[in-house]
C-alpha cells in the first residue's frame, strides 16, 4: 500500500502598497517563504511597517525595520524559540533606529526621527506567532467580521489629537507585544497600515477575495484601491495570508515547534557529527571546544565550536554561545569572520564558522619583530573596516586582541572571535546600551570598563590602538597599569609611554596619533576607528605640529639616569666647595 506524503505548512500570500498624497511612500512590507531547513526551523514570516508622517526619514525607518527583521530572524540560532528570536531581533533593530536618531538633528525633535510602527506574523509548524508595536493592525477574517488581533499603541489627547505611545526607534528600549495560538487550515489574516484599515470593512475584504480567489496579490490591490476610493489620502499597504495546509500533529519535531537543541556528545578527530567529519582540534578551553571539520556535503573546511562540558548547565553561557553565530550572520564584511552557510536542520547545539587558512596576528608579530609603519597601517586599516561593520549594526566587539585576529594567505585581515560581542538592545535592564561587563582580555580593555562607565565604539578604538602600539614596539602603552585601574584616580595616574622610546626611527606624529587614540578618557580619543586609521595614514596639522615629548616621557630610564648623574655631580661640587671653604 503506498504511503501518502506527509503534509507541510503551505500558505497563499498577497501584498500591495499605494503611496498617499505625498510623493514618498512611508509604508514598507515584506515576507519570506523559505525552502529547505529554514522552512522547518524558522517558518514563514510576513511583516509590515508604517513610518510617522512628521519625519522626513520615516520611510528609511520602516524599510530598515522590515528588511532587518526578515534578514536577522532567519539568521538566528535554531536553539532560540520563535519568541526569543523575534524579540531579540526587534530589540536590536530598535536600538539601531534610535541610534540613527540620536546621531542626527532629529535628536532635538523625536517626531522627526527614525521611528515607525511594526507588525509581523510568523507561522511555524502548527502555531501562529504575532509581534506588534504601534498602530498598524493584524486581523483574522471571519464570515461577518474582521477580528482585530493587535492593540493600537496610540494615546489620544482629544478627539482630533493623538500620538504613538509605542513605536520602533522612539526610545532606547521598546516593549513588543507577543501572542501565540494554534493555527487552523483555511484561516485568512489581514495586515494593514492605518491608511488602509480606517476605510475598510469585512464586506470589502470578502468581495476582493471572491473576485481574485486564486490571485492574492490582485485581491490585496483591490482592497487597497477600495480604501483609496473611500477617501484615504494616506499611504496604504495591505498583506493577505491564507493558511492552506498544516503539518500533521504527529509530524517529526523538525516540522513542528522546537525549543532548544541537544548537547553534542563527546567528540574526537575522525568522528562524524551533524554531516561533518572532524579533522583535528584547533583549541580546547574551559569556554569551548573548537575543531576543524570537513562538510561532508561540499567537502569545504569548517570551524565547529561546541559548548564547554563544564558550562552546559549555565543558561547565560549557552545564550551567549549561540549569539556568536547570529552576530556573524548579521555582518557582511571581508574583515569579519563569516558564519558557514549550512543549509540543513540541526539536532545539536554548535556554532559553524568559516575556516581561515593563515596565521594569527599574535604569530605575525613574532615573525615580524620590527615591522615597518606601512605594514602596521595595512593591518590596522583592515581591522578598522571590520570594526566599522560591527559598529554600523550597533555592536561592540569588546575583545580585540592579537589572538582574535587572523591574516590569511592573501593578506586579508579578519576578526575571528565574536563571542564577547555586545549587541545594543539585547542586554537586560535600563542600562543595557552601555556594555558594562569586562568581556575582553584585560591588557587590551579600555579603562572606562574598569571603573564601571561602560563601553562604546571608542572602547574598541582603544583596543585597536593598543594592538597598533604593540605591533610597533612589542610593548603595551601603559604597561600593565591599565589593567589595574579600579577608580577614576587610577585612570588619571596613567602615563603613556611614547612609541619613540622604543622606536626612535618613527616620526613624532605617530606618537601624537596613538596617544590620542589611547587617551584614558574616551571623549578625548578619535570619534571613530575609521578616523584613527586615517590619522595613521594621513596625519592632520594637529599631529604634525605636535611637540617632541620631553625626555622623561620619551626615555624615562635615561632621564632618571641623567638626573642621578647630575645630582651626584652637584653633591661632589658642593662637598668640594665646603672643603675649600674650611
N, C-alpha and C positions, 0 to 999 in steps of 0.2 A: 504494500500500500504506500503510495507516495506521501512524503512528509511535506506539508504546506510550509512555505517560508514564514518565519516569524514577522510579526508586524513591527514597524518602526514609526517613529514620530515624523509625521508629514503635515505640512501646512500649506495654505494658499495665502499669498501676500499681495497687497496693492498699496501704492503710495502716490500722492500728488500734492503739489505745493504751488500757490499763486502769490505773487508779490502784491502788496497793497498799494495805497496811493503814493507811497514813497518809492523811489527808484530801486532801493536795495531791499531784498527780502531778508528779514532778520530771523526768520524761522530756519531750522535745519532738521533733517531727518535722515535715518539710515537703518539698515538691517543687515544681519549676517545669517545666512542659511548654510552652515558649513557641511562638508562631507567628511567621511572617514572618522578618525578617532575623536576629533573635536565635536562632531555631531553628538557622540555618545557622552563625552566627558564634560562638555560645556553647554550643549543645547543650541537653541535658536534664539536670537535676540533682535528686538526692534526698539528703536529709541527716537525720541522727538524732543526738540528744544526750541525755546522762543526767547529771543533777546529783548531787553527792555527798550521801549521806544525812545527814551530820553538819551540814550547813549549812541555815539557815532561808531562804536566798535562792538556793539552787541552782536552783530552778525558773526564777528570773529569768535566771540564767546560761545555762541550756540553751535557753530561749526566745530570748534575745538572740543566742546563738551561731548557731542555725539561721536565724532571721529575718535577722540581719545578714549571714550568709554568702550566702543566696539573693538578698537585695537588692543587696549590694555586688558579688557576682560578675557579675551581669548588667549592672552599671554600668561594668565595667572596659573598657579600650580594646581594640578589635579587634587592635591591634598586639601585645598580650601573648598568649603561648601560654596554654593551659588551666592548665598547671602554674604559670606565673608569676602569672596572675590569681588562682587559688585560694589559693596560698601567701601572696600579699600580703594578700588579704582576711582570711585566718585570722590572720596576724601582727597586723594592725590590730585585729581582734576580740579577740585575746588581750590586747593592751595595754589595750584599753578595760575588759575584765573585771578585769584585775589592778589597774587604777587605781581601780575602784569598791571593791575590797577594801581598798586602801591608804587610802582616804578614810573608811572605816567602822571600827567597833570590831573588825571581823574582822582588821584588820592585826596584831593581837596573837595571833590564833588562825586560822591559814590554813585549818584544817579547817572554819571557819565562813564562808569567803569565797565569792566569785563564781567558782566552779570547776565545770567539767563535762567530760565526755568529748565527743568529736565524731568522726563518721564520715560520709563522703559518697561518692557515685558521680556522676561526670559522664560522660555519653555524648555524644560529638561525632563526627560523621562515622562512621567505622568503628572508632573507638577507645573504650575504657573507661578512665577515669582514677579512681584511688582516692586519697582523702585521709583520714588517720586519726590520732587521738591518744586514748589512754585505753583503756577495756576494753569498749566496745560492739563488736559484731562485724559483719563482712560475709562472707557465704558465697556460694559458687556451688553450685547444686543439681545433683547427678548422680543417676543411677538408684538407686544404692545408698549414697550418701554425701553429706554436706554438707562441701564443701571450704572450710576457713577461710582467707580471703584477708588477714586482718589479724592483727597481733600484739597480744596483751594487754600493755599497759604497766602491769602490776601487779607490785609487789615483795612477795614472800611472806616474812614473818618467821618463821612457823611454819605448821603445818597448819591453824590456825584464824585466824591474824592476818596481815593484809596491808594494803598501801596503794597508791594510784595513784602510780606513778613519774613519769608524764607526764599532763598534762591542760591544757585551755584555762583560762587565768586563774591557774594555780598560781604562775607567775613572770613576770618582765618579758619574758622571751623563751621561745619554745616551739619544739620540733623536731617538725615534721609529717611523718609517713610518707607517701610518694608512690609510686604504682605506675601503670604504663600498659601495656595489652595490646590486641591486636586483638579486636574483638567478633565474636560468631557469632550469627546469627539463631536464635531458639529458646532461647537461654540464659535461665535464671531465676536472679536474685540475691535474697538474703535479707539484710536489715539488721535487727539486733535488739539490744536492751539486755540486760543480764545477767539481769534478771528474767524474760526470755523464753528465751534460749538455754540457760540452765542446766537447763531442764526440757523440752527438745525433742530430737527425733531425726528422721532422714530420713523415716521412715515417717509421722510426724505431718504433716510438710510435704506430702508427696505425697498423703496422704489428703485434706487440706484443699483442695489444688488439684484433685483429682479430683471432689470434691463441689461445688466452685464454680469450674469451669474458666473461665466467662465473667464472673465477678464477683470480681476480685482483692481488693476491699475485704472481701467476705464471707469469702474464703479467709484473709485476714490476721486477721479477727476469730476464725475457727475456731482458728487457730494460737495466738492469744493466750489464748483460753478453754481450750485444751488445756494450756497452761503453767500456768494458774491451777488447773485440775483436778488437776494433778500435784504441787501443793503450793507453787507460787510465791506468796510474800506481798509481793514487791517490785512496783514499777511495771513494767508490761510494755508494750513497744512493738515492733511488727513492721511492716516495709515489704517488699513483694514487687514485683519489677520483672522483666518479661519483655521481651526484645528480639524484636519481631515482624517488623521489616524493617529492612534496612540500605541506605544509598546504594550505588549501583554503584561498583565500584572505579575506573572511569574517569569518575566524576561530576565536574562542574565544581569548581574549587578552593573556591568559596564553600560547597559542601556537605561538603567534607572539611576535615581539619585544616589550618589556615593559620597559618604562622609569620611575623608581621610584615606590613607594608603597604608599598607602593611610595612613593617620594618624589614629591611633587607636581611637575608640570612648571612652567616659568616662566609666570607669570600676569600679567594686566593688566586694568584695568577693561573691562567688557563681555565678558570671556571667560566661557565656560561651563565649569563644573568640578563633577563629582560631583552633578549635579542642582541646582546653584546658578548664578546669574548674578551675576558680580562687578559692584558698583556703583562703588565708589571705595576708595582706600587710606585707612585710618584711621591706621596707624602702621607705619613701617618702621624696623627697628633691626638690630643685629648679632645679636640674640637671636631675633627672629621677625618675620614679615610679617603684618600684620593688615588684613583687608579687611571692608568692609560688603558683604553679598551678599543676594540675594533667593532664597528657597527656591522653586524652580520648581513644586513640588507644591502648596504652600499660599499662596505669594505673600508670606509673612512675612519681615521683615528678620532677618538672622542675622549674627553676627560670626564670621568664619572666621580662625583663626590657623594659619599654616603655618610649619614649621620653617625656621630660617635656612639659607641655602645654604652658608654657611661652616662650619656645625657639624653637617652631616648625617652626617659620619663619626665623630661623638663619641657613643658608645653611652650614656654617662651623661647627656648633654644630652637625647638622644631619649627616654630613660626618664622624665626629669623633665617633658619636654614633654607626653607623653600622660597623666602623672599629674594634670595640672590639670583635665582634663575629668572624671576619676573623682572627684576631690575635690568638684567642683561637683555631681555626681550624688549624692554621699553626704549633701549638706546640703539641708535644706528650710527655707529662711528667706527672707522677703521682702527681707532686707538683705544677702544674698549672691547674687552673680551665678549664674544657673542655666545648666546645660548645655541646649542645644537638643534637643528631642525629635525627632531624625531617625531614623525607622524604616526604614532601608534599608541594605543592605550597602555597605561601603566598599572601595575599591580603593587609596586613597592615605592617607597619614598627614596628618591635620589635626585641629584642635580646633574644634568648633562650639558657640558660646555665644549666649545671648540678647542682643539689641540693646537698649541703654538709651538712650532719647531724652531727652537732658538735657545737663548740663554737669558737668565735674569739680569736685571741691571746690577744687582749685587756682584754677580760674576764678571760682568763687563767692567766694573770698577776695579776688580782685582787684575784683570787683563790690561787695563789702561790706567796705571797708577798716576800718570801726569798728563791728562788729556788736554787737547787744545780747547780754547774757548769756543771755537766754532763747533766742535763735535759735541760739546755740552749743550750749546744752544739748540742744535738739531734735536736732541733728546727732549729738552725742556719744552720746545715748541710743540712737539707731538703729544707730550703729556698734557700740556695746556689745552690742546684741542680735545683730548679725551675728557678732561675735567669740565670743559665748556659744555660738552654734550650732556654730562650729568647735571650740571648747574642749570642748563636750559630747561630741564624737566623738574626743577626744584628738588634736586637730590644732592646730598653731600657724600663724598666718598669716605672720608674720615680715617683712612688708613693707608695713605700714600707713603710708601717706603720702598727701598730698592728690591726687596724680595717680592713685592707685589707688582713689579713691572717686568715685562718680557720684551726682548728685542729679537725679532725673528730673523731668518737668514737673508731677508731682503732689506733689513734695516728699519722695518716698521716697528714702532714702539707701541705696546698695548698695556693698559691697566688690566690686570688679570684677576684680582680678588675683589669681589663686590659684597662680601659677607657682612661688612660693617657699615654699608651704605644707609644713610638716613634719608627716608622719603617723607617730604613735608606732607602733613595731613594724616599720617598713619599712627603716630605715637599717641598714647592716651594722655588725657589731661589738657588743661588750657595752655600749658607752656610748651606744647609739642613743637612749635615752629623753630625753636632753638634746640639743636641737638645737644642735650645736656650731658649725656654719659660719655665717659672717655672710652671710645671704642677702638682706637688705634694703638700703635706702638709708642711708648712714652717719648722716646728720643725725637720723634717726628711730629708730636702733637703740639698744637698751638697753646700758648699759656692761658688763654681765656677758658679753656676746658677745665684746667686745674683749679680755677677759682670760682667755678660754677656759673660762669656767664653764658655758657652755651656756644655752639659753633655756628659758623656762617661760611659763605663761599671764600671769605678771606682767611678762614682757618685752613682750608685746603690749599690756598695760595701759600700760606706759611710753610706747610709740609713740602710743597713743591720747591720752595726756595731753600729749605734745608737740604733737599736732595741735590739741588744745583751747587750749593756751597760744598757739600760733601764730595761730589764728583770732582770739583776743582782742587780740594785740599785734603781729602781723606779724614777730615775732622768735622765736628759739629760746631755751629756758630756760637753757641753758648756753653760748649762742653756738655756736661751732664746737669748743669744748673737748671736748665729749662724744665727738665722732668721732675725737679724737686720743688717746683713752685707750689705753694699751698695758700698764699694770701696775696692781696694787692701789693703789699710791701715787698714780697718776694719778687713780684713782677718788676717793680721799679728798680730793684737792685741788679737786674740782668744787664750784663755788659757784653756787647757784640765784639767778637774778636775778628779784626779785619782779615779778609782773604789774602791781602798783600803781606800779611805777617808770614804766610806760608808760601805764597806765590808772588814774589816781588816783580815777576815778569809781566803780570797782568796790569792793564790800565787802571788808574784810580777810580774811574767812573763805574767799574764793575762792582767795587765795594759799595758805592753810593746806591746803585740799583738793588743789590742784595740786602743792604742794611735797611732800606725802606720796606722791602718785602718781608723782612724778618723782624720788623718792629714789634715789640711786646704788646703794643696797643693796636688792635685790628683796624681802627679807624684811620690810622696813620700809614697803613700799607696801601699798595695799589688797589684800585677798586675791583679789578678782575684779574684772573690768571692770564687772560689774553694781553692785558696791559703790561704785566710783568714780563711776559715773553717778548713783547715788542720793545720794551725798555732795554732788555738784554741784547737785542739786536741793533736797535737804533736809539741810543740814549738821547734824551732831550737836554735842553740847556741847563735844567736844574741839576742834572748829574754831571754834565761836563764842567760846570762851574764849581763842583764840589771841592772843598779844600782838602789838601792832603792831611789825613788824620795825624795827630801828634804821635810822637814816638811811643808814648805809654799805651796807645791803642794799637799801633802797628806792630811794635816789638816790645811787649811788656817785660819780658825777661831781660832783654838788653837794656831797657830803660832802668830797671832796678839795679842791674849790674853796674851801669854807668853812674847811677846815683850813689851806690855804695862806694865806688872808687872815689868819686868827688868828695863824699863825706869823709872818707878815710884820709884823703889828701888834705882836706881842711883841718882835720884834727891834728895831723902832723905839723902843719904850718902853725897852728895855734900853740902847740906844745913848744915848737922851736922859738916862737916869739917870747913865750914865757921864760924859757931857759936864758935867752939873750937878755931879757929884762932883769933877771936876777943877777 
